[in-house]
């Protein structure tokens, strides 16, 4: 399992150029998703006008499927106010856009867990749009329309401060209710866990495999089965 630092580093290049408050929020999203057992990768941050126009041309004047209805200047990405994400898979090099995946086996789709964390921070989700839903997309408009941004308007200091205060409040709540912990088996760290209200939450696969057990997810019964070597097919 990748460490939090490794997960953050994978997104670092795509966070460059974001508005400072959006950068802080995106970083917090990575950290809080990781604490929930769901590592993510920011796949897109700031997008230039030229890059937006090239993306808009896809499926129209260029080969490929239509992926956006926004021309250059008509996306919050063009102003450093939006990010896209994907789920980072256990191998640390592949990603998934499977909205039903439950990689941490907690009964809640990983995608939904990320969306919940993003909204708590203050992001707007493209999945809530009434048309052309953009499920990997999060943005912060700060009360500005795209027409405002095209005329050169910038987020007001008061609107930016609201975002920082919201993140600070959530951080204080997290400190009171939970903390990240290192999980070790026989003295060797095998995963990062989360201690919340006296309960330690850890990736079951990491712990089981460190103890020499086999982990299988049964889709039919929606259960996680851990089988030890001495059970020979049984489960505990």
C-alpha positions as CSV (number, residue, x, y, z in Angstrom):
1,X,0.0,0.0,0.0
2,X,1.4,3.4,-0.9
3,X,2.1,5.9,1.8
4,X,0.2,9.2,1.9
5,X,3.4,11.0,0.8
6,X,3.7,8.8,-2.2
7,X,0.0,9.4,-3.1
8,X,0.4,13.1,-2.7
9,X,3.5,13.1,-4.9
10,X,1.7,11.4,-7.7
11,X,-0.7,14.3,-8.0
12,X,1.8,17.1,-7.4
13,X,2.4,18.1,-11.0
14,X,-1.4,18.4,-11.7
15,X,-1.9,20.7,-8.8
16,X,0.4,23.3,-10.1
17,X,-1.3,26.5,-11.2
18,X,-4.4,26.1,-9.2
19,X,-5.9,28.9,-7.1
20,X,-4.3,28.7,-3.7
21,X,-7.6,27.8,-1.9
22,X,-8.4,25.2,-4.5
23,X,-4.9,23.8,-4.2
24,X,-5.4,23.5,-0.4
25,X,-8.8,21.9,-0.8
26,X,-7.5,19.4,-3.4
27,X,-4.6,18.4,-1.1
28,X,-7.1,18.0,1.8
29,X,-9.3,15.9,-0.4
30,X,-6.4,13.5,-1.2
31,X,-5.5,13.3,2.5
32,X,-9.0,12.7,3.7
33,X,-9.8,10.2,1.0
34,X,-6.6,8.3,1.9
35,X,-7.6,8.3,5.6
36,X,-10.9,6.6,4.5
37,X,-8.9,3.9,2.7
38,X,-9.4,5.4,-0.7
39,X,-6.3,6.7,-2.4
40,X,-7.0,9.0,-5.4
41,X,-5.1,10.7,-8.2
42,X,-5.8,14.2,-9.4
43,X,-5.9,13.6,-13.2
44,X,-6.5,17.2,-14.2
45,X,-6.1,20.7,-12.7
46,X,-5.4,23.9,-14.5
47,X,-6.2,23.6,-18.2
48,X,-5.1,26.3,-20.7
49,X,-7.5,27.8,-23.2
50,X,-5.6,26.1,-26.0
51,X,-5.9,22.7,-24.2
52,X,-9.6,23.3,-23.6
53,X,-10.2,24.1,-27.3
54,X,-8.3,21.0,-28.3
55,X,-10.4,18.9,-25.9
56,X,-13.6,20.5,-27.3
57,X,-12.6,19.6,-30.8
58,X,-12.5,15.9,-29.9
59,X,-15.5,14.2,-31.3
60,X,-16.3,17.2,-33.4
61,X,-13.4,18.2,-35.8
62,X,-11.0,15.6,-34.4
63,X,-11.3,11.9,-33.9
64,X,-12.6,10.5,-30.6
65,X,-15.7,10.7,-28.5
66,X,-17.1,14.0,-27.2
67,X,-15.8,14.5,-23.6
68,X,-16.8,18.2,-23.0
69,X,-19.3,20.8,-24.1
70,X,-17.0,23.6,-22.9
71,X,-14.9,25.6,-25.3
72,X,-11.8,27.5,-24.2
73,X,-12.7,30.0,-21.5
74,X,-15.9,28.1,-20.6
75,X,-14.5,25.7,-18.0
76,X,-13.5,26.4,-14.4
77,X,-10.4,24.4,-15.2
78,X,-9.2,27.3,-17.4
79,X,-9.0,29.5,-14.2
80,X,-7.4,27.1,-11.8
81,X,-10.7,26.5,-10.0
82,X,-11.4,22.9,-10.8
83,X,-9.9,19.4,-10.6
84,X,-10.7,15.9,-11.9
85,X,-9.9,12.7,-10.1
86,X,-9.7,9.0,-10.5
87,X,-9.3,6.1,-8.0
88,X,-5.7,5.0,-7.5
89,X,-5.4,1.2,-7.7
90,X,-3.3,-0.9,-5.3
91,X,-0.5,-1.3,-7.8
92,X,0.1,2.4,-7.5
93,X,0.4,3.0,-11.2
94,X,-3.1,2.3,-12.5
95,X,-6.4,4.2,-12.0
96,X,-10.1,3.4,-12.2
97,X,-13.2,5.4,-13.0
98,X,-15.4,2.5,-11.7
99,X,-18.0,4.3,-9.6
100,X,-19.1,1.0,-8.0
101,X,-15.7,-0.1,-6.9
102,X,-15.4,-0.8,-3.1
103,X,-11.7,-1.4,-2.8
104,X,-11.7,-0.9,1.0
105,X,-14.6,-3.3,1.5
106,X,-16.5,-1.0,3.8
107,X,-19.8,-1.3,2.0
108,X,-19.7,2.1,0.5
109,X,-18.5,2.7,-3.1
110,X,-15.1,4.4,-3.0
111,X,-16.2,7.0,-5.5
112,X,-19.1,8.1,-3.2
113,X,-16.7,8.3,-0.3
114,X,-14.5,10.7,-2.3
115,X,-17.5,12.8,-3.3
116,X,-18.7,13.0,0.3
117,X,-15.3,14.2,1.4
118,X,-15.1,16.8,-1.5
119,X,-18.5,18.2,-0.6
120,X,-17.6,18.5,3.0
121,X,-14.6,20.5,2.1
122,X,-16.7,22.8,-0.1
123,X,-16.3,21.5,-3.7
124,X,-19.2,21.4,-6.1
125,X,-19.5,18.0,-7.9
126,X,-20.1,17.6,-11.6
127,X,-22.2,14.6,-10.9
128,X,-24.9,16.9,-9.5
129,X,-25.3,18.7,-12.8
130,X,-28.6,18.3,-14.6
131,X,-27.1,17.8,-18.0
132,X,-23.8,16.4,-19.3
133,X,-22.9,15.1,-15.9
134,X,-19.1,15.1,-15.2
135,X,-18.6,12.5,-12.5
136,X,-14.8,13.0,-12.0
137,X,-15.1,16.8,-11.7
138,X,-14.9,19.1,-8.7
139,X,-14.9,22.8,-8.8
140,X,-15.0,25.9,-6.6
141,X,-16.7,28.9,-8.2
142,X,-16.5,31.3,-5.3
143,X,-19.8,32.7,-6.5
144,X,-18.4,33.7,-9.8
145,X,-20.0,32.7,-13.2
146,X,-17.8,31.8,-16.1
147,X,-18.8,35.0,-17.8
148,X,-17.4,36.9,-14.7
149,X,-14.1,35.0,-15.0
150,X,-13.8,35.7,-18.7
151,X,-14.0,39.4,-18.0
152,X,-11.1,39.0,-15.6
153,X,-12.9,38.9,-12.2
154,X,-11.1,37.1,-9.4
155,X,-12.5,35.3,-6.4
156,X,-13.3,37.8,-3.6
157,X,-11.1,37.6,-0.5
158,X,-14.3,37.0,1.7
159,X,-15.3,34.0,-0.5
160,X,-11.8,32.5,-0.4
161,X,-11.7,32.9,3.4
162,X,-15.0,30.9,3.7
163,X,-13.3,28.0,2.0
164,X,-10.3,28.2,4.4
165,X,-12.5,28.4,7.4
166,X,-14.5,25.5,6.3
167,X,-11.4,23.3,5.9
168,X,-10.1,24.5,9.3
169,X,-13.4,23.6,11.0
170,X,-13.3,20.1,9.4
171,X,-9.7,19.6,10.4
172,X,-10.5,20.5,14.0
173,X,-13.4,18.1,14.0
174,X,-11.1,15.4,12.6
175,X,-8.5,16.0,15.3
176,X,-11.1,15.6,18.0
177,X,-12.7,12.5,16.6
178,X,-9.9,10.6,14.7
179,X,-6.3,10.4,14.0
180,X,-4.1,8.5,11.5
181,X,-2.1,5.6,13.0
182,X,0.6,3.2,11.7
183,X,-0.5,-0.5,11.7
184,X,2.3,-3.0,12.4
185,X,2.4,-6.8,12.4
186,X,5.3,-8.3,14.3
187,X,7.0,-4.9,14.3
188,X,6.8,-4.3,10.6
189,X,4.5,-1.5,9.3
190,X,2.0,-3.0,6.8
191,X,-0.5,-0.1,6.4
192,X,-1.8,3.2,7.5
193,X,-5.0,3.1,9.6
194,X,-7.4,5.6,11.2
195,X,-8.3,5.7,14.9
196,X,-11.8,7.1,15.3
197,X,-13.7,7.2,18.5
198,X,-11.7,4.3,19.9
199,X,-12.1,2.1,16.8
200,X,-9.1,1.4,14.5
201,X,-10.0,1.2,10.8
202,X,-7.5,-0.5,8.6
203,X,-7.4,-2.1,5.1
204,X,-8.4,-5.7,5.8
205,X,-6.4,-7.1,2.9
206,X,-3.1,-5.6,4.2
207,X,-3.6,-7.0,7.7
208,X,-4.8,-10.4,6.5
209,X,-2.0,-11.0,4.0
210,X,0.6,-9.9,6.5
211,X,-0.7,-12.7,8.7
212,X,-0.5,-15.2,5.9
213,X,-4.2,-15.3,5.3
214,X,-6.1,-15.3,2.0
215,X,-8.7,-12.6,1.4
216,X,-11.6,-13.1,-1.1
217,X,-14.6,-10.8,-1.7
218,X,-17.8,-12.7,-2.3
219,X,-20.0,-10.6,-4.6
220,X,-23.0,-12.8,-4.2
221,X,-23.2,-12.4,-0.4
222,X,-21.3,-9.1,-0.3
223,X,-18.9,-10.4,2.4
224,X,-15.2,-10.4,2.8
225,X,-13.8,-13.9,3.6
226,X,-10.5,-14.2,5.4
227,X,-9.1,-17.8,5.3
228,X,-6.1,-18.8,7.4
229,X,-3.6,-21.4,6.3
230,X,-4.7,-24.0,8.9
231,X,-8.4,-23.8,7.9
232,X,-7.8,-25.3,4.4
233,X,-10.8,-23.8,2.8
234,X,-12.7,-22.7,5.9
235,X,-13.1,-19.1,6.8
236,X,-12.8,-17.2,10.1
